[in-house]
Amino acid sequence: MTERVPARERLLKAAAELFYRDGVGATGIDRITAHAGVAKMSLYNNFSSKSDLVKAYLDARLDEWHVLYRERLARAETPRERLLAVFDSYIDHAEYAYDWGFRGCGLLNAAAELPVGDAGRATVALQKDEVEQLFRQYLRDMKPDASAAAIDETAEHLSFVLEGAMARAGLDGHDGRLTAARKIAVSIMDRL
C-alpha cells in the first residue's frame, strides 16, 4: 500500500515544477491543481492565494539551497573551501532543475515576475544578501589582515560573478558557466 502524499506537498511540488519551468505569471491555479491531482479547493485550504503559494515555493527553494549548502559546508575544512562550497551548492542546485529544463536561478526568475514590495522578492533578496555575507565572512577568515573595504569589494565581486554565471547558465541550459565562475572565484581569492 502506498502512502498518500498530503495535498499541500503535492501542490508545492507541482508549483515548483511549473513555476520554474513555465514561470509564475504563465502558471495559473487550474494548471497547478491539475498537475498536483487535487481539487481547486485544496489549494485554498492550504494557501490563502496564489501569492501565498508563490511565497511558499520560494521559501522551499531557499530551504533546498540551504540543505545543499550545509552538505557542502560539512566537507569544507578551510575558509577557502567554505567559500567554494557556496559555488558548489549552486552547481548542486542546478542539477535539481535538469528534469524540468534548467533555466537558471528559480529565485531570481520568480522575483523578476513579482511586483516591488512582494514578500517573495524579500525572500530572494534575503538569499542573495546571505550569499554575499557568507563570502565576506570567509574572506575575512582567509585574510584577517585585509582591509574591510577590500573584503567588502571582493565579496560583492564574487556575488556578481556567481549570480551572473547563474543567469548565463540559465540561458545556456547547463551549469558550465557556474563551473567557470568557480574557477574565477579561485583566481579572485588568489589575488586578494
C-alpha positions, 0 to 999 in steps of 0.5 A, a space after each residue: 500500500 502506498 502512502 498518500 502524499 498530503 495535498 499541500 506537498 503535492 501542490 508545492 511540488 507541482 508549483 515548483 515544477 511549473 513555476 520554474 519551468 513555465 514561470 509564475 505569471 504563465 502558471 495559473 491555479 487550474 494548471 497547478 491543481 491539475 498537475 498536483 491531482 487535487 481539487 481547486 479547493 485544496 489549494 485554498 485550504 492550504 494557501 490563502 492565494 496564489 501569492 501565498 503559494 508563490 511565497 511558499 515555493 520560494 521559501 522551499 527553494 531557499 530551504 533546498 539551497 540551504 540543505 545543499 549548502 550545509 552538505 557542502 559546508 560539512 566537507 569544507 575544512 578551510 575558509 577557502 573551501 567554505 567559500 567554494 562550497 557556496 559555488 558548489 551548492 549552486 552547481 548542486 542546485 542546478 542539477 535539481 532543475 535538469 528534469 524540468 529544463 534548467 533555466 537558471 536561478 528559480 529565485 531570481 526568475 520568480 522575483 523578476 515576475 513579482 511586483 516591488 514590495 512582494 514578500 517573495 522578492 524579500 525572500 530572494 533578496 534575503 538569499 542573495 544578501 546571505 550569499 554575499 555575507 557568507 563570502 565576506 565572512 570567509 574572506 575575512 577568515 582567509 585574510 584577517 589582515 585585509 582591509 574591510 573595504 577590500 573584503 567588502 569589494 571582493 565579496 560583492 565581486 564574487 556575488 556578481 560573478 556567481 549570480 551572473 554565471 547563474 543567469 548565463 547558465 540559465 540561458 545556456 541550459 547547463 551549469 558550465 558557466 557556474 563551473 567557470 565562475 568557480 574557477 574565477 572565484 579561485 583566481 579572485 581569492 588568489 589575488 586578494 
